[in-house]
């Protein structure tokens, strides 16, 4: 990493753009301005930090070198906000000063996502300077990804220009020199459930066994939604699943075994088939998890029959599933599981899953570019997490390469976040090859 690159990236890293802390609101905007300045000064493009709703987006455009409007258009997304650095005492260096140690670059945001946004910007700069950019680039970056903001989703839905392909570098490789393309993200529906079974708490010795206990009812209601003995959700909650293709399943054979993944996390299998079905369950099936229960007087020994209880449960949706359909089905199961006399108050909201077709030209050309530079074709996987921008891009008809050069040991969201230094140069080479390959995309 030469001194000029290091100084430039350090300047971006030095901005404490912590979106979760209102005290850093101006710093978040400053980081967005930095992205816009780079597009204007280094890439000869146009860019402005643009108010949209209650937040701002860094929106920029860089024209293809041939200057024609017929060139394919590529939408590039990344985020310039970062996680809080706390606890500071666990950092071995200043989180907002780029530090190199033992082949690694350390700083908050170096992997998630400032370092990877910088890679995408530098690749654009290189092609512009070589008069070799074959596509029109549209940059749309936000400063609220780390707090779950959806301004970028709203912008995509309102945008009438569109793109022929999308690029997001905000992810990890499977391990060193094993790149991944995430073709999908799971959706998420969050449920808040309140149970009332009487006017006031009761003496369990006098009324236990005769009166409804709200905690018991809540346990029954939540259990009705979670996985059964097979490890899968009830059939009514599996409607609409788009199964993985043969190509995807072949790629998944190269992933670590479910047994190894569970052991690495110190986790115990849900059932006897959980390890062998790990990839299918976490990437291509819905799941349900109880996230919290409130009731009684936790930590205090008492003999009270509680008539109020509350719980939270989230359901992850597999690609292809519909939020309204599955949400309604979950609510029905819970209400059917409640005994007569129990009052349920259920509120829920969700975001959909997103899925990119593995045979889409953008995905295949992207894989060609990665193989050209790295010497290995990326594995096509699905993400078990939820990223609202992915379904928004899919709905807009923008097939997107979702990938990245972070590593599992990059300490993302933790102290001493780090990025393997050699992947800066390799990342720029790969991103430049990706933009170049996208020049072959069909337009219109």
N, C-alpha and C positions, 0 to 999 in steps of 0.2 A: 504494500500500500504506500504509494509515494506521498511526499509531504503535501503536495497541492491537494490531492484527494482527501488526505487526512484532515487538513485544515478546513476544507469545505464542509465535510461531514460533521466535524466537531462543532462548527458554527450552528448547524441545524440541531444537533443533539443538545447544545448548551441552552436552548430555549426550554424552560420547564413547563411544557404544555400539558399540565395535569388537568384533564377535563373534570375529574371528580371533585376538585377543590375550587369553589367559586373564587377564591383569592387569586387563582391563576387564569381567570377568564381572559384577560388581555394577552397573557402568554400564549394561550391557545390560538387566538387571532393572529398573534405575531408569527407563530409557526405556519399558519396558513398563508400569510403574506410572504414568508420565505419561499414557499413552494411557487407562488405566483411570480416572485422576482426571478427565480431560477428559470422558469419557462420563458419569461420575457428576455432576460439578459443572456442566458446561455444557449437557448434553443431558438431564438428569433421568433417566438410565438406571441400570442396575446393571452393575457390572464388577469383575472381580478378576483379578489376575495369578495364574494357576492352574498349579500343577505338573502336568506331563503327561510321563510317562517321565522322562528325565534333564533336560529343559528346562522352560520355562514358556511359557504362551500368555496373551496379554491377551484375555480373553473377556468380551464385554459385550453387553447387550441394551437396545434403546430401543423402546418400544411405540409403535404407531401412535396418532395423535392422537385417532382415534375410539374408542380403547380396546377395540375388538372383536377377538376371536381369528380372525375370518374374513378379516382383512386379509392380503394377500400378505406373505411373509417373504423378506427379501433378506439374503444373507450377504456381508459386506464383509471382504476380506482385504487386508493390507498388511504390511510388515515394518519394524520399528523398529531393526534393527541396520544398521551401515554398514561400508563398506570402510575399511581402514587409510588414514590420510592421507598416508603416506610416498610419495615423498620430500618432506619438509617444505620444503626450500629452493626448491622450484618453485612453492610457493603465494605468491600476491601479498598474501594476508591470512590471518589465523588461520582454519584450516579449521573450527574449532568456534565461531566467532563469525559470525553472519549479517552479511554486508556487502553493501551496494548500490552498484553501479558501472555507469554507462552502460546503464540499463534492465535490468540483470541482478542477480539475487541470488546471492551466492557463499557456499558452505559445503559441507562434507562431508555428504552425505545430502540436500541440498536438492532433488535430483531423484530420487535412488534411496535411500530411498523416503520419508524423513520428510516432505518437503515435500508429497508427493502424499497421504500418509496424513492429514496435517493438512487438506488440501483436502476430503477425504471426511468428516472429523469436523466441519469448519466448516459444510458443507452440511447435515449432520444437525442441528447446533445451530440454524441459521437456520430450518429447517422446524419444529422443536420450538417455538422462540420465537414463530413465527407460528401455532402450533396447526394446522399444515398438513401434517404427515407422514402420508402415506396407507398406509405399509407398516411392518411390524415389521422393525427392523434388528438383525441379529446381527453383531457385530464379532468376528473371530478373527484376531489378529495375532501374528506370531512374531518372535523375535530371533536367527534362525540362517539366514536366507535366503542371506546372503552367504557362508556356509561350506557350502552345499549340504545343510543339515539337512532332515529329513523329518518332524519332529514334527507339523507342521500336516497332513501327508498322513495320518499315523496317526490324528490326531484326527477328520478328515473321515470316515475309514473306520469309526470307532467311534461317530460321532454318529448318534443315532436321531431327531433333530428335523428336520434337513434344511432346505431353503429352496426357494422358487420361482424364484429367480434369484440370481446372484452378481455381484459387482463387484470388479475389481482395477484400481487405478491404479498401475501400476508399469512404464510403457512410454513410448514416444516417439510423437510425431507424425511424419509423413513429412517435413514441413518446416513452416514457419510457416503456420498456418491450414489445414493439411491433416491432419485427424485420421485415425487408424487404429484399427480393431478387429482384434485378432489372434484368429482363430477356432481356431487350433490351435498346438500345439508338436510338434516331432519328439521321438521317443523316443531313447534312447541305450543301446547295449550296449558295454561296455568289455571287451576281451580282453587277457589277459597270456599270452604264448606263450614257452615255453622249448624250445630245441632242443639235443639231445645227440647227437653222432655218433661218440663214441669215448671212450677212457679218459683220454687226455691230448693236449695240443697236439703237433703234429708239425712237422718240418722240411719246408717246402713243396718244396724241391728234391728231397728223397728220396721224398716221398709225394704231392706235388701231382699231380693228374690220375689218381690211383689210389684215394685215400681221400676219404671224404665230408668236406666243409667245412661246419660248422654255419652259418656266416654265409650261404653260398650257399643252403643249404636254407631258412633263414629268409626270404631274399629271395623264393624261389619260393613259399613258403607264403603270405606276405603279399600278394604280387602277384596271387595267384589270387583274392583277395577284392576287390581294388580295381577301379575302373571300367575297362572295356575301351575299344576305339577309338570307340565311340559316346558315351562319357561316362557310360553307365549301368552299374549293377551287374549281375552275372549274374542271369538270370531267376529262379533259385531264391531270390534275396534280394529279389525285388520282389513276393513274394506278399502279397496282402491290401491293397494300396494302395487308398485311397479317393480317387478323382480329384477335382479341384476342380470345382465347379458352374459353370454358364454365368455366373451372377452374379459369382462370384469371378473368373473369367477376364476378365470385362468390367472389373472393378475394377482388375485388375492392369495393364491397358493404361495406367493413369494413373501407374504407378510409373516411376522412372527406368530407362533401358535397362540391360541387363546390361553392355553395353560401357562405359557411364559408371560403373556401380558398380565394375567391375573396375579401370578406369583410376584412379578416385578412391583405391582402396586400393593402387595400385602393383602390382597382381596381373597375372599373365599367364594367358590362357585355357587351360583344360585341353585343349581340342580345338577344331576349327573351328566347332562348333555351340554352344560353351559360352555365349557372350554372348547369342545369341538365345533360348536355353533357360534362361537364368539363373534366372528366377522359378520355373519348374516344378521345376528341379533342387534349388534351395535351400529351397523351401517344401513341395513335394508329392512328392518322390522320396527314397528312401534314398540315403545316401552312405557311403563308407568312407575313413578317413584313417589312415595310419600316423603315430603320434605320437612314436615313439622306437624306436631300435635300439641294443642294446648287444652288442658283440662285439669280439674281438681286442684291440688296444692302440691306440685312436684317438690320433692325433697323434704316434705313434712309428713310424718306418720300420722294419719288421721283415718277415721272410720266414717267418712262422709260419702253419701251417694250423690254424685254430681248431676245436675240437670242442665248444665251448659258445657259445651265442648266445641273446639274449632280445629280444623286441620287444613293443610295445604298439600296438594298433589299436582304433579306435572306429568303430562303425557307427551312424549316425543313422537312425532308423526313420521312415518316412512315416506320416501318420495312417492308421489302419486295420490296421497291421501288428502282429503278435503277437511279444512278446519271446522266448518259448520257441521258437516256430517258426523265427524268423530266426536266433536264437542257435545253435540246433541245426544249421541249414543252413550257417551260417558255419563252424562247427567241422568239419562234414563236408568242405566244400570244402578247408579247410586240411589236414586229415589225408589226403585223397585226393591233394593236391599234393606231399606229402612222399615222397621216394624210400624204397625198402626199406632198412632199417638205421638210419634216422633215428628217434630217440625224441622225441615231442612231448608236452609237458605244457601243457595249455590250461585256463585258468580264466577264467570270464566271469560277469558280472552286469549287469542292465540295468533301466531304467525305461521304461514304455510311452509312446507318443505320446498326445496328447489332441486331441479334435476337437469343436467346437461347430457345430451345424447353422446355416447362415446364415439359414434361414427360421424359426428358433425365435422365438416371440413376444418373449422377453427381448432377443434381438439386434435385432429390428426396432424394438421400442419404444425401445431404447437409441439406435439410430441416429436415430430421430425426435427424441429429446431433444437430441442433439448438433446436429442440423440446426436445431432450434428456436433454440438459443442462439448457435451459431457461424455459422449461415447456410450451412453446407456439410455434406453427408452424409459420414460417415466411410467411408474405403475399407476393404473387407473383405479382409484378407490372412491369410497363415499365417506363423507364426514358424519360422525354421530352427533356433532354439535349443531347449533342453530345459528344461521347468519342471514338476517332478513334481506340483505342485498341480493343474495343468490336467486331466490324465487322472483324477485323484482326484475332481475336481468333476464331470467328464463321467460317470464311473462311478456317482456318487451321483445322477445325474439333475438336476444344477443347471446350467442353461445360464448362461454367465458372460460378461459384458462385460469383456474384457481390453484395456485401453487406457492412455492417459497423456498428459501434457502436456509431457513432456520434448522436447528437440529433438536432432537428430543432433550438433549442436555443443555439447551440454551437458556434455561432459567427464566423463561418468559413469565411475567407477572410476579417474579420473585427477586430478591436481592441478587446482585452480581449477574444481571442479564448479560448475555454474551453472544457473539457471532463469530464464526470461524473466518479469520481474515482472508484466507484464499478464496472464499466464496464471494467477496466483493468483486474481484476481477472476473471470476467465472460467471457471476450473476449478470454483470454488465454485458459480457460476451453473449450470454444466452438470451438476455432480453433483446439485444440488438438483432440476434438471429431470429428471434420470435417476431419482432416487428417486420423484418425482411421477408420471412416466410408468409406473413399475413398479406403481403403484397400480391400473393397468388389467390386470395379469396375471391369468390364470385361476388359481385355487387348487385344492388337492386333488390 
